[in-house]
Amino acid sequence: MIEKDLNKNPYKDMLPTDVRLLIREGKITGQTSGMCEGFAQANLCVLPKEYAYDFLLFCQRNPKSCPLLEVSDVGSRFLQTTCNADIATDIPKYRIWRDGVLVDEVTDVSSVWRDDLVSFVIGCSFSFESLLLKAGIDVRNISEKHNVPMYLTNIETKRAGIFGGKMVVSMRPVTESQLVRAVTVTERMPSVHGSPVHIGSPEAIGIKDIKKPDFGEPSTIREGEVPVFWCCGVTPQSVVMQSKPSFCITHAPGHMLITDLTDFDLQE
């Protein structure tokens, strides 16, 4: 059942270089879960150089929420270690923020690119979804073909300079009998958020209605399943809203950078 659903994704078996080209050409603008199976996906946060040190320190103090995969050179649109990508064109959808306010969602940020910008590439939980599937765990956002549900919590991040705010989590329902397996599979990948940060009881972390995510779309939770929450790379967007840097570019939730790193590269 799971494999059949996955095979319906026309980008599941494609190479990241080919999918990034389709994104650059505007032929892919949707969320990327299930694409390029076996390759790591990543979140993006782009900030002016004046904020870069504070944000780097924020990532170091919050490694589960913001596991850094790469930091770009100042002003460069191109990455060097995670993939050969143009950071301004190779993500399906971007968000542009000014003074902590979301002002636009676009598929290309070339027109607003500046010579003082620094890109932070942050690990994404989409990267361990294929391992969950191989372990026999249904990844509901893939089987139901929608963006993963993400929630703003009451969990405070550790402040660094101007940056601080609430943690965002993603949720995937898991049967009680598979909980240990889900934890074991994901804890081997700390560079893409690692093990869950919370299991069950959504209200304990400030989630009032599990059926109404703050980002993404709701997933069905079946009888005998428990909601499992992982740290999410949308956390920087929560932090940007609270910290209000003058300018910021992020990915739109669920619309990730697909890197050339494999899941095996990120396992410990």
C-alpha positions in Angstrom: 0.0 0.0 0.0 2.7 2.5 1.0 5.0 1.6 -1.9 2.1 1.8 -4.4 1.3 5.3 -3.1 5.0 6.4 -3.3 5.3 5.1 -6.9 2.5 7.6 -7.9 4.9 10.5 -7.1 6.6 11.1 -10.5 9.6 12.6 -8.8 10.3 9.8 -6.3 13.1 8.2 -8.3 14.5 11.3 -9.9 18.0 12.7 -9.1 18.1 16.0 -7.1 19.9 17.8 -10.0 17.0 17.0 -12.4 14.3 18.0 -9.9 16.1 21.2 -9.0 16.2 22.1 -12.7 12.5 21.5 -13.0 12.0 23.8 -10.0 14.3 26.4 -11.5 12.2 26.3 -14.7 9.0 26.7 -12.7 7.7 23.3 -13.6 7.5 22.2 -9.9 6.0 24.6 -7.4 4.5 22.3 -4.9 5.7 20.7 -1.6 8.6 18.2 -1.9 7.8 15.4 0.5 8.4 12.0 -1.2 10.6 13.5 -4.0 14.1 12.1 -4.7 13.9 9.2 -2.3 17.1 8.6 -0.4 18.3 12.2 -0.7 18.3 14.7 2.1 16.0 17.8 2.0 16.7 21.0 3.7 15.2 24.2 5.2 16.4 27.6 4.3 16.9 30.9 6.2 18.7 33.8 4.5 19.6 36.9 6.5 21.7 40.0 6.0 25.3 39.7 7.3 24.6 41.9 10.3 22.4 39.2 11.7 24.5 36.2 10.6 26.6 35.7 13.8 23.5 35.8 16.1 21.7 33.3 13.9 24.7 31.0 13.7 24.9 31.1 17.5 21.1 30.5 17.7 21.5 27.3 15.5 24.4 26.1 17.7 22.3 26.5 20.8 19.2 24.8 19.3 20.7 21.9 17.3 17.5 19.8 17.2 15.4 22.6 15.8 18.1 24.0 13.6 20.7 21.4 12.6 23.1 23.3 10.3 24.1 21.5 7.1 25.8 24.5 5.4 26.4 28.2 5.6 27.1 30.1 2.4 29.7 32.8 1.7 28.4 36.3 2.1 26.4 37.4 -1.0 26.8 34.0 -2.8 23.7 32.4 -4.3 25.6 29.1 -4.7 26.3 26.4 -2.2 29.5 24.3 -2.0 28.9 21.2 0.1 25.2 20.2 0.2 24.5 20.6 -3.5 25.3 22.6 -6.6 22.2 24.8 -6.3 21.3 28.4 -6.9 19.7 29.3 -3.6 17.6 32.0 -5.3 15.8 29.8 -7.8 16.0 26.1 -6.8 13.4 25.9 -4.1 9.7 25.6 -5.2 8.4 28.5 -3.0 10.0 31.1 -0.9 8.7 33.5 1.8 10.0 37.1 2.0 9.9 38.8 5.4 10.4 42.4 6.4 10.7 43.5 10.0 9.2 40.1 11.0 6.2 40.4 8.7 5.5 38.0 5.9 5.2 40.3 2.8 5.3 37.9 -0.1 5.5 34.2 -1.3 7.3 33.7 -4.6 8.9 31.0 -6.7 12.1 33.0 -7.4 14.0 35.5 -5.2 16.5 36.7 -7.7 14.9 40.1 -7.9 15.4 40.8 -4.1 18.8 39.2 -3.8 21.5 41.3 -2.1 25.3 41.2 -1.8 25.1 41.1 2.0 23.0 38.0 2.3 24.1 34.8 4.1 22.2 31.5 3.5 21.7 28.9 6.3 20.8 25.4 5.1 19.1 23.5 7.9 18.3 19.8 8.1 14.7 18.7 7.4 12.7 15.8 8.7 11.6 14.9 5.2 15.0 13.3 5.0 14.2 10.5 7.4 10.8 9.7 5.9 12.1 7.1 3.5 13.8 5.3 6.4 10.5 5.3 8.3 8.8 3.8 5.2 11.6 1.1 4.9 11.0 0.3 8.6 7.3 -0.4 7.7 5.9 2.8 9.2 3.3 4.6 7.2 4.3 8.3 6.7 0.8 9.7 6.6 1.6 13.0 4.8 3.1 10.9 1.9 0.4 8.3 1.8 -2.3 11.0 1.9 -0.4 13.2 -0.5 -0.3 16.4 1.4 2.2 18.7 3.2 3.2 17.5 6.7 1.2 19.1 9.6 3.4 21.6 11.6 2.5 23.3 14.9 3.7 26.2 16.9 4.3 25.0 20.5 4.8 26.5 23.9 8.4 25.2 24.0 10.9 28.1 24.2 14.1 28.0 22.1 17.4 29.1 23.6 18.0 32.7 22.8 21.0 34.1 20.9 21.4 37.8 20.3 18.2 39.1 18.8 16.9 35.6 18.0 14.5 33.7 20.2 11.0 32.3 20.1 8.8 29.2 20.2 9.7 25.9 18.7 7.8 24.5 15.7 7.2 20.8 15.4 6.1 18.4 12.6 3.7 15.5 13.4 3.5 12.0 12.0 1.1 9.5 13.6 2.6 6.2 14.6 1.0 3.0 16.0 1.8 2.2 19.6 3.6 -1.0 18.5 5.9 1.0 16.2 6.9 3.8 18.5 10.2 2.4 19.6 11.1 1.7 15.9 10.2 5.2 14.9 12.4 6.7 17.7 15.3 4.3 16.8 15.2 5.1 13.1 15.2 8.8 13.5 17.6 9.2 16.4 20.4 8.0 14.0 19.9 11.2 12.0 20.5 14.1 14.3 21.5 16.4 11.4 17.8 16.3 10.2 16.3 16.8 13.7 16.9 13.3 15.1 14.6 11.6 17.6 11.1 13.0 18.5 10.9 15.9 20.9 7.4 14.8 22.2 5.1 11.8 21.9 1.3 12.0 22.5 -0.6 14.7 24.5 -0.5 17.6 22.0 -2.0 19.9 24.7 1.1 19.4 26.8 3.2 21.3 24.3 0.6 24.0 23.6 -1.3 22.5 20.6 -5.0 23.2 21.1 -6.4 21.4 18.1 -4.4 18.7 16.4 -6.7 18.9 13.4 -5.7 22.6 12.8 -2.0 22.8 12.1 -0.3 26.2 12.0 1.5 25.2 8.8 0.9 22.4 6.3 -2.2 20.2 6.3 -3.8 17.9 8.9 -3.0 14.2 8.8 -5.5 11.5 9.7 -4.8 9.9 13.1 -6.3 6.4 13.2 -7.4 4.3 16.1 -4.4 2.8 17.9 -2.1 5.6 16.7 -0.2 8.2 18.7 0.8 11.7 17.4 4.6 11.9 17.4 6.3 15.3 17.1 9.7 16.1 15.7 11.5 19.4 15.8 10.9 21.3 12.6 13.0 23.6 10.5 10.1 26.1 10.3 11.2 27.2 13.8 13.4 30.0 12.2 10.2 31.4 10.7 8.6 31.6 14.2 11.8 33.2 15.5 11.9 35.7 12.6 8.3 36.7 13.4 9.2 37.4 17.0 12.8 38.8 16.5 11.9 41.0 13.5 15.1 41.3 11.5 14.8 44.0 8.8 14.9 41.4 6.0 14.8 37.6 5.7 14.1 35.0 3.0 12.9 31.5 4.0 11.5 28.5 2.2 7.7 28.2 2.3 6.8 25.4 4.7 7.1 22.0 3.0 8.8 23.4 -0.1 12.3 22.3 0.6 15.8 22.4 -1.0 16.6 18.9 -2.2 20.3 18.4 -1.7 22.8 16.0 -3.2 23.5 14.5 0.3 22.1 11.0 0.8 20.3 9.8 3.8 23.3 7.5 4.4 25.6 10.5 4.5 23.6 11.9 7.4 23.3 8.7 9.5 25.3 8.3 12.6 
